[in-house]
Each structure stands twice: as C-alpha cells, then as structure tokens.
Amino acid sequence: MTELEQQQQQVRIDLAAMFRLTAHFGWDDTIWNHITARVPGSDHHFYMHHFGHHYSEVCASNLITVDEHGTVIEGPPDVNTAGFIIHSAVHLNHAESKFVFHAHPPSAIAATVFEEIPFLVQDSSMLYGKIAYHDWEGLSVDPDERFRIAERLQGNSCLVMRNHGFLTVGATAGECFMNMYYLIRMCEVALQINACDRPIVTGDPKIWEIASKQYEAFSPGTYEWPALLRVCDRLDPSYKQ
C-alpha cells in the first residue's frame, strides 16, 4: 500500500468512526444527515456514506466517493442530494476543512430557531467568535445555496442553519467532531436555561474573548479523538473494516 493509499484508508477509518460515535451519542437521524471527508490526494472528491445505511452500519469499506458534480465514482450510485449540496459547499470552497459534519441532534435542534444562540457557560467559550448563521432556504437541493453556505462559513468552524440543523468543519476528524460536540452542548444549555425563566448572568464579553484564547491550548480533538477511537474499538471495531 502506498503512502497515499494509507492516508486514504486512515481518513476512511476516521470518518466511519465519526458515524459510529454519532449513533452512540444519539445525534443520528436514522439514515439521514451526513458526514464527509475530503479524499487525500484529491482537490474536490469526498467520501460520504451510502444513502440508506444507518450510522451504526457505516464502516471504512462501504463509504462511497463522490466528485464535485455529485457523481459517484466509487461505490453504489445512491447520493443524498441535500448531503451533496451542503458538503460540496465546503469541499469546493474551503480546502482547509477536510471533514464536514451536518446533524439534526434531537436534544439541541430547537436552538436553531434562536436569532442567536447565547454564550452562557465556560464550555461554549471554545466556540466564541467561531459560529456563523445561515437562514433556512427549504430543503437543500438548490446548487446555488452552496455559494451562500460557503460565504457564511468563511472564517468559522460552526454554522447554525436556522430552522434546520448544525454544520461543523475541521482539519481533522477529531476537530470536526468535537466542534459539533461543543456546539450541541452549548445549545442544550441555552435551551435548559431558557426554560427556567430566571434572571441570568451572561458574563463580560472581554472574559469570553480571554477564555476563547485560553482554549487554543486545548484545540478540539487533539486529546479527545484518541480516547473516542478507543470507545469505538470497545463498542464495535467493525468500523475499521
């Protein structure tokens, strides 16, 4: 196996692990939503799951490869149209974002109706200044929406798709996954606090900026991803196959 083939296989394994962990955390939506990864050695090709597979069924070998036109160049020719539109928006325009994660987590999706999701607790400061918003345009089947998604995401690691769901990106699987983890946590907290109808303390914006800088020493995924892979290994190592 060449070095490039080894890189491609590792990306497949990491992507499959993201699917399995999404199911484990309860963020999946049966066969819907999507997680993708850029194919190493390619400009715009990316791996995605075969439409119709449950997240718990995804493994490295049954991922499909899609080109920039939405054509399957490896695997069964079943592509979730919305998945291609949303993910190609990133893979065609943001080369630094190797992994892209779109989800409708049931514990947090209600927060997509907020005009903005408030920063309220320490955990969320990791994402301070890194969340953008994209207005709902109906089902994501219009190729032109890709330009607007790409523009909104510019310079950010998270995109709240209003009235819809969440999108996170990362240079690595761990970074992308943990961005989603902290975004969901932030939204869950906002919903819980909103339901309490009590006065809240939001904190000084300067402190949020300081905390965001402090978190740069703990870049998302650096420490968590190896531990999460061990969780996958204990749950079901078949994701590597």
Secondary structure, 3 states (H helix, E strand, C coil): CCHHHHHHHHHHHHHHHHHHHHHHHCCCECCECEEEEECCCCCCCEEEECCCCCHHHCCHHHEEEECCCCCEEECCCCCCHHHHHHHHHHHCCCCCCCEEEEECCCCCHHHHHCCCCCCCCHHHHHHCCCEEEECCCCCCCCCCHHHHHHHHHCCCCEEEECCCEEEEEECCHHHHHHHHHHHHHHHHHHHHHHHHCCCCCCCCHHHHHHHHHHHHHHCCCCCHHHHHHHHHHHHCHHHHC
